[in-house]
Amino acid sequence: MYLDENAVADRLFREAEIREKIAADYGFSSDTMSASEFIDSVVEKLDQHPAEPMQPRSNREVFIAVVKAVGSNSRQWVTFRRNQNDLRDLLGDFEPARAQGAAPASLRALLPGTTGGGDARAILAWAATLADLDERRASYYDGVIELANTLRRRAASRDIELSDEKLMLCVVGHLIDEPPKRWDGPRLGKLAGMRFPLASEFFRNLGWNGFKPDRHVIRLLNRWVPNIVEQQADSVNALVSLTGRETGEVREAMKYSLAGMAISPTSNYSRTDNLIWLLGANAEKKGRESDTRYVKP
């Protein structure tokens, strides 16, 4: 079973109202495009291209990934995009040392919606953490790489196959809360302002390849391939054993992420996730889903 990208493209493209809204949200004109060119343009605008996850990243790069993830939390992408230049100015061109001095009220005003206050606090907390690391000539992402290598060694010692995509699930699952008391690996602390879906978005912004199991993706996977979702149980058991954190939240998120990977037509899982999300957010909305077959043998 795999996601039929052509069916997704046709559904998002064929109705002018949906097509024009998406094009406006992402800042391009769809007038002369085909359906496939249209979805390629949207994915390009999302700017989540899988890269080598173990390459070094500066603290500024980490902060940019934070702002993109937290700044778009529970608000339309067009809202974040409209305010992006103002965010850059307020946050000192995303230099953590300058950003930490931003006025909380001014930042909150650029993050409309019910989560705005918490999102603003999280961004400023990250700025302070990363500025402190810069002051000490230390790198946050070096700690991520150390954690990833620790998880790889644990997996190898237990004969657990751990691709980069599954490694991302383990890294996210470990970092969404403070390190467990019995954890003997590197202790980075929790990802401020993020639970599993938003943390997945953060790591995809840093070039990791994987799924963001949010409500739209979960709903459509349950509708399309409930059997494939449930088939991930053994893989989930293996992965959560590596993280030191076997919570229901982590298990559920991993299950849907793995199911999404299982139906991906290519190894670009971030792209597949973005297509499913676009479909659920714009066309196949809750309570108004169609009988179109988006997943085929």
KANORLIN-V306897 format. One record per helix or strand of 3 or more residues. SS is the DSSP state (H for helix, E for strand). FROM is the first residue (numbers start at 1). TO is the last residue. If there is no record, write none. Layout:
ss,from,to
SS,FROM,TO
SS,FROM,TO
This chain:
ss,from,to
H,5,14
H,16,26
H,35,46
H,59,71
H,77,90
H,92,94
H,96,99
H,104,109
H,116,135
H,140,157
H,164,175
H,196,205
H,215,224
H,226,230
H,233,243
H,248,262
H,269,282
